[in-house]
Amino acid sequence: MNVQSDRNLVEAVIRGDRNAFAVLVERYKGLVVGVASEVVHDKHAAEDVAQDAFVIAFERLHSLRDGGAFGCWLLRIARRAALRSARQLRHQHALQVATGDAIADRIADRNGRLNDRSKDLLQLVQRLPEHERFVVMRKYFDGHCVQEISEMIGKPVGTVTKRLTRARRRLEHWFKENEQ
């Protein structure tokens, strides 16, 4: 088996070989997710951070002076990305707490009571992972578009869309379980 060094793979990527970057991603994926998990304490958020870290590394690879130091350099990028994500998650949580009463007001009847279906839905939304719960709340309860949510959390539109899709699938599954 011919295992290429990080230095050789980095040089190949810089020459235009994207497959070489795929080898680096495979080699470091577990470590990057691990570093991110230590900071964000959420599996899905850590996977998002890892994806962001690899994108940043790919875009900045030309600035790496020593290809042999790729692993350490990548893990520093991952840690910084995780810290940024953790700050954003704390900010999102504070916004969520601040807007929680406003959401309840929107789905309550004139007397301030929630019907059973609305209560069930709110309880299920609260079970979502924090990063999915935030985008669901902003989209469906606050009426923000995907682009606005993307700007709020500093993530690409595709990430917001992916989180909404995952959340909807999860909610649909939980709703079906509750109805049985």
C-alpha positions, -999 to 999 in steps of 0.1 A, spaced: 0 0 0 14 34 -10 6 60 16 14 95 5 27 121 30 7 152 38 34 173 21 30 153 -12 -8 155 -10 -8 192 -3 16 198 -33 -7 177 -55 -38 197 -44 -20 230 -52 -12 216 -87 -49 210 -91 -55 174 -80 -88 175 -60 -86 138 -54 -55 145 -32 -76 168 -11 -102 140 -7 -75 118 7 -66 145 32 -102 149 42 -106 112 48 -73 111 67 -83 140 91 -121 138 92 -123 120 125 -98 143 142 -115 175 130 -149 163 141 -134 154 175 -118 188 180 -151 205 170 -171 182 194 -149 192 223 -160 228 218 -196 227 205 -208 196 224 -232 186 196 -226 159 170 -244 176 141 -229 210 149 -194 194 150 -200 179 116 -210 213 102 -179 228 118 -157 201 102 -172 208 68 -165 245 72 -130 238 84 -122 217 53 -136 244 30 -115 271 47 -84 248 45 -90 241 8 -94 278 1 -63 288 20 -41 259 12 -18 280 -10 -9 300 21 4 269 40 42 271 38 50 236 49 27 209 36 40 186 62 23 207 88 -11 203 72 -26 183 101 -17 208 129 -27 237 106 -61 221 98 -68 213 135 -61 250 144 -86 260 117 -111 236 130 -108 248 166 -112 284 155 -143 275 134 -157 256 164 -152 285 187 -170 308 162 -198 283 160 -201 280 198 -204 318 201 -231 318 174 -250 290 191 -249 309 224 -262 340 206 -289 319 189 -299 305 222 -302 339 238 -324 351 208 -345 320 212 -351 325 249 -359 362 242 -384 353 214 -400 322 231 -430 342 245 -436 359 212 -437 325 195 -462 312 220 -483 343 214 -484 336 176 -498 301 179 -522 307 209 -559 314 205 -574 347 216 -576 336 252 -539 327 252 -544 289 251 -526 265 228 -546 238 211 -533 202 216 -517 200 182 -499 233 187 -487 221 222 -474 189 206 -456 207 178 -439 232 202 -428 203 224 -413 185 194 -396 216 181 -380 220 216 -365 185 212 -346 194 180 -308 199 182 -302 236 190 -289 245 155 -319 230 138 -344 244 164 -330 279 157 -335 278 119 -370 263 123 -380 290 148 -367 318 126 -383 303 94 -417 291 105 -424 312 136 -406 345 129 -412 344 91 -376 350 80 -364 337 46 -335 313 43 -312 340 31 -319 361 62 -313 331 84 -281 324 66 -269 359 73 -279 357 110 -259 326 116 -230 332 92 -235 300 73 -242 293 36 -278 291 24 -272 254 16 -264 248 53 -296 265 64 -316 245 38 -300 213 50 -308 220 86 -344 228 78 -348 196 58 -333 175 86 -355 193 112 -387 187 91 -379 150 86 -372 147 123 -405 165 133 -425 144 108 -411 112 123 -418 123 158 -453 135 150 -461 101 135 -447 84 166 -469 106 188 -500 99 168 -497 61 172 
